[in-house]
Amino acid sequence: QARISESSFNFKSGYGYDDLGRDQIEEVYATAMQAESALVRIQFSSGTHVLATCLRGLLQRGDDVLIATGIPYDTILPTFGELTLLSDDDEKAETFKYSASKQSLAATGVSVRAVNLTAAGHPDPERIEAALLPHTRMLYVQKSRGYSSRRALLSAEISQLRKLVDRVAPGCLIMVDNCYGEFVEDREPTAYGADLIAGSLIKNPGAGIAPSGAYVCGRSDLVKEVAEAMTAVGVGGEIGPSLGFNRHILEGIYFAPQVVEAATAAAVFAALLFQKAGFAVAPLPEDERGDLVQTIQMENAGQLKAFCEAVQAAAPVDAHFTPIPSAMPGYDCDIIMASGSFVQGSSIELSADGPLRPPYTAFLQGGLNFWNARLGAMLALERVLGL
């Protein structure tokens, strides 16, 4: 359909005008995500980068954002700047300040509020309906769990949010942080009514091949606004050279479903292995999954360190290094990260991390092939148990 050919891999530099391969990549992504349009660029450095660009591009002074999935992932919080977590009792609403930057949404006059999920981890329709305001511009949804104990949402759950928003606040758009969720299910949130989704190419859709970058898919008018926030008004997606990375990005999405399948199987194996050893795991081995992340509850910081050290030792790259807990931008405590990957920070490759704070949860994800990820899980259990 996109008419990919060898010429699609040509190197484009400078402004990047008339980059045929780049345009074809965006057609491939739009088709795969069942979206009107797509923006896929190597110039995005992370999921947080593309999400922040979407938020800044779509929101303006006086707008309101309602987060339907509680407090989101740590690294996006400074972009929000300030967030009010609503409660059934208005007097118990809590406001958290994350950044004094003039670039934050709060500093530009955007209000950000959040409602928690239900006790079972589903979007709470009653709380959301009560919180939607006439000037609520966006319902923001984080599909994955982030560094929390909540479950990942399934794409089909977006359809209920779509019906609710259309009934209560027809002018409100739904944006989904789709990181870690791509190709885990047979359809993406855009197929169920999300207006916009975004994610990183060094996660699922890049398959460990794309060296950097991120994507935005959804309504054409919204994608155009994000493109102008990425570059400049009037220029939008017309510039931004692919710099010879078109082949890597295309090969990445070509292999992504197969690689995600292997990583999902590895997560199920790790869940079953640690569950049988007496550890609390989520999701359970038999649960339906909406993302790649597997959590395993450690008893203390020492076990969390041992877990990550073992995953690092099983990696194909930098296996001889030992991960050291350290401060990281966007987090309020030390983080330990194991990632012996071909692409720096790639979480579709076997990786593990966790914040050194109670309840000392290890977050395991990725694996370019099942057998290497299986080895990592087995070695991690040995190290944690001191065998």
Residue pairs with C-beta under 8 A, 6 or more apart in sequence:
1 27
1 31
2 24
2 25
2 27
2 28
2 31
3 24
4 24
4 28
4 250
7 20
7 21
8 20
8 21
8 24
8 25
8 246
8 247
8 250
9 21
9 244
9 246
9 247
9 250
10 20
10 21
10 246
11 242
11 243
11 244
12 19
12 21
12 22
12 241
12 242
12 243
12 244
13 241
13 243
14 241
15 239
15 241
16 22
16 238
16 239
16 240
16 241
16 242
17 238
17 239
19 240
19 241
19 242
19 246
21 242
21 246
21 250
22 40
22 41
22 240
22 241
22 242
22 246
24 246
24 250
25 40
25 242
25 246
25 249
25 250
25 253
26 37
26 38
26 39
26 40
26 237
27 38
28 250
28 253
29 35
29 38
29 40
29 205
29 215
29 217
29 253
30 36
30 37
30 38
30 217
32 188
32 253
33 188
33 190
33 191
33 197
33 217
34 187
34 188
34 190
34 191
35 190
35 197
35 217
35 218
35 219
36 218
36 219
36 220
36 223
37 217
37 218
37 219
37 220
37 223
37 224
38 215
38 216
38 217
38 223
39 215
39 216
39 217
39 223
39 226
39 227
39 230
39 237
40 201
40 213
40 214
40 215
40 216
40 249
41 213
41 214
41 215
41 230
41 237
41 240
42 201
42 211
42 212
42 213
42 240
42 242
42 243
42 245
42 249
43 213
43 230
43 240
44 50
44 53
44 200
44 201
44 212
44 213
44 214
44 230
45 212
45 214
46 75
46 200
46 202
46 214
46 345
47 177
47 179
47 198
47 199
47 200
47 203
47 214
48 73
48 75
48 76
48 79
48 330
49 214
50 198
50 199
50 200
50 214
50 215
50 216
51 76
51 79
51 177
51 198
52 76
52 79
53 216
53 226
53 229
53 230
54 175
54 196
54 198
54 216
54 226
54 229
55 65
55 79
55 80
55 105
55 175
56 79
56 103
56 105
56 108
56 229
57 225
57 226
57 227
57 228
57 229
57 230
58 137
58 138
58 173
58 175
58 196
58 222
58 225
58 226
58 229
59 65
59 105
59 108
59 110
59 137
59 138
60 108
60 109
60 110
61 108
61 109
61 110
62 109
62 110
62 135
63 110
63 111
63 135
63 136
63 137
63 138
64 110
64 111
64 112
64 113
64 133
64 135
64 136
64 137
64 138
65 80
65 105
65 110
65 111
65 112
65 113
65 136
65 137
65 138
65 140
66 113
66 114
66 115
66 128
66 131
66 132
66 133
66 136
66 138
66 139
66 140
66 172
67 83
67 112
67 113
67 114
67 115
67 139
67 140
67 141
67 142
68 114
68 115
68 117
68 123
68 124
68 128
68 139
68 140
68 141
68 161
69 114
69 117
69 123
69 140
69 141
69 142
69 150
69 153
70 85
70 114
70 115
70 116
70 117
70 148
70 150
71 77
71 83
71 85
71 96
71 114
71 148
72 80
72 114
72 140
72 142
72 146
72 177
73 142
73 144
73 146
73 147
73 177
74 146
74 147
74 330
74 331
74 332
75 329
75 330
75 331
76 177
76 330
77 83
77 96
77 98
77 99
77 330
78 98
78 99
78 101
78 104
78 330
79 99
79 103
79 104
79 105
80 98
80 99
80 104
80 105
80 106
80 112
81 97
81 98
81 99
81 100
81 101
81 104
81 105
81 106
81 107
81 112
82 95
82 96
82 97
82 98
82 99
82 104
82 106
82 112
83 95
83 96
83 98
83 112
83 113
83 114
84 93
84 94
84 95
84 96
84 111
84 112
84 113
84 114
85 93
85 94
85 95
85 96
85 113
85 114
85 115
85 116
86 93
86 113
86 114
86 115
86 127
86 131
87 93
87 94
88 127
97 106
98 104
99 106
100 107
101 107
102 108
105 112
106 112
113 131
115 124
115 127
115 128
115 131
116 124
116 127
117 123
117 124
117 150
118 124
121 150
121 151
122 153
122 157
123 141
123 153
123 157
123 160
123 161
125 160
125 164
128 139
128 161
128 164
129 164
129 168
132 139
132 165
132 168
132 169
132 172
133 169
134 169
136 169
136 172
137 171
137 172
137 173
138 172
138 173
138 174
138 175
139 161
139 165
139 172
139 173
139 174
139 175
140 175
140 177
141 153
141 158
141 161
141 174
141 175
141 176
141 177
141 189
141 194
142 176
142 177
143 152
143 153
143 155
143 176
143 177
143 178
143 179
143 180
143 181
143 189
143 290
143 291
144 152
144 177
144 179
144 180
144 181
144 290
144 291
144 293
145 151
145 152
145 291
145 293
145 295
147 354
147 355
147 361
147 363
149 282
149 295
149 359
149 361
151 282
151 283
151 287
151 290
152 180
152 181
152 283
152 289
152 290
152 291
152 293
153 290
154 185
154 288
154 290
155 181
155 185
155 187
155 188
155 189
155 191
155 192
155 290
156 192
157 192
158 174
158 176
158 189
158 192
158 193
158 194
159 192
159 193
161 174
161 193
162 174
162 192
162 193
162 194
163 193
165 172
165 174
173 195
173 196
173 219
173 222
174 193
174 194
174 195
174 196
175 194
175 195
175 196
175 197
175 198
175 218
176 189
176 194
176 196
176 197
176 198
177 197
177 198
177 199
178 188
178 189
178 197
178 198
178 199
179 198
179 199
179 200
179 203
180 199
180 203
180 204
180 291
180 292
180 293
180 347
180 365
181 188
181 189
181 199
181 204
181 290
181 291
181 292
182 188
182 199
182 203
182 204
182 205
182 256
182 260
183 204
183 205
183 256
183 257
183 260
184 204
184 260
184 264
184 289
184 290
184 291
184 292
185 289
185 290
188 194
188 197
188 217
189 197
190 196
190 197
190 217
190 218
194 218
195 218
195 219
195 222
196 216
196 217
196 218
196 219
196 222
196 223
196 226
197 216
197 217
197 218
198 214
198 215
198 216
198 217
199 205
199 214
199 215
200 206
200 213
200 214
201 210
201 212
201 213
201 214
201 215
201 249
201 252
202 210
202 211
202 212
202 213
202 343
202 344
202 345
202 346
202 347
202 348
203 292
203 346
203 347
203 348
204 256
204 259
204 260
204 263
204 292
204 348
205 215
205 252
205 253
205 256
206 213
206 249
206 252
206 253
206 256
206 343
206 346
206 348
207 251
207 252
207 253
207 254
207 255
207 256
207 258
207 259
207 260
207 348
207 368
208 252
208 259
208 341
208 342
208 343
208 346
208 348
208 349
208 368
209 248
209 251
209 252
209 255
210 245
210 248
210 249
210 252
210 343
211 245
211 248
211 343
212 245
212 343
213 245
213 249
216 223
216 226
217 223
223 237
224 236
224 237
227 236
227 237
228 234
228 235
228 236
230 236
230 237
230 240
231 237
231 239
231 240
242 249
259 348
259 368
260 292
260 348
262 367
262 368
262 369
262 370
262 373
263 292
263 348
263 365
263 366
263 367
263 368
263 373
264 289
264 292
265 370
266 350
266 366
266 367
266 370
266 373
266 374
266 376
266 377
267 289
267 292
267 293
267 294
267 364
267 365
268 285
269 370
269 373
269 374
269 377
270 281
270 294
270 296
270 364
270 373
270 377
270 380
271 281
271 283
271 284
271 285
271 294
271 296
272 285
273 377
273 378
273 381
274 281
274 296
274 377
274 381
275 281
275 284
275 285
277 381
277 385
279 296
279 297
279 298
280 296
280 297
281 294
281 295
281 296
281 297
282 294
282 295
283 289
283 294
292 347
292 348
292 365
292 366
293 363
293 364
293 365
294 363
294 364
294 365
295 361
295 362
295 363
295 364
296 307
296 361
296 362
296 364
297 359
297 360
297 361
297 362
298 304
298 307
298 354
298 360
298 361
298 362
298 384
299 360
300 360
301 356
301 360
303 360
303 384
304 336
304 354
304 356
304 360
304 361
304 362
305 323
305 325
305 336
306 380
306 383
306 384
306 386
307 352
307 354
307 362
307 380
307 383
307 384
308 323
308 336
308 337
308 338
308 352
308 353
308 354
308 362
309 322
309 323
309 338
309 383
310 338
310 376
310 379
310 380
310 382
310 383
310 384
311 338
311 350
311 351
311 352
311 364
311 376
311 379
311 380
312 318
312 319
312 321
312 322
312 323
312 338
312 339
312 340
313 319
313 379
314 340
314 350
314 372
314 375
314 376
314 379
314 380
315 338
315 339
315 340
315 341
315 349
315 350
315 376
316 340
316 342
316 372
317 340
317 341
317 342
318 340
319 340
321 340
323 336
323 337
323 338
324 336
325 334
325 335
325 336
325 356
326 334
326 335
326 336
327 334
327 335
328 335
328 337
331 355
333 355
333 356
333 357
334 355
334 356
335 353
335 354
335 355
335 356
336 353
336 354
336 356
337 351
337 352
337 353
338 351
338 352
338 353
339 345
339 346
339 347
339 349
339 351
339 352
339 353
340 349
340 350
341 349
341 350
341 351
342 349
343 349
346 366
347 365
347 366
348 365
348 366
348 368
349 366
349 367
349 368
350 366
350 367
350 368
350 372
350 373
350 376
351 364
351 365
351 366
352 362
352 363
352 364
352 365
352 376
352 380
353 362
353 363
354 360
354 361
354 362
354 363
355 361
362 380
364 377
364 380
366 373
367 373
367 376
381 387
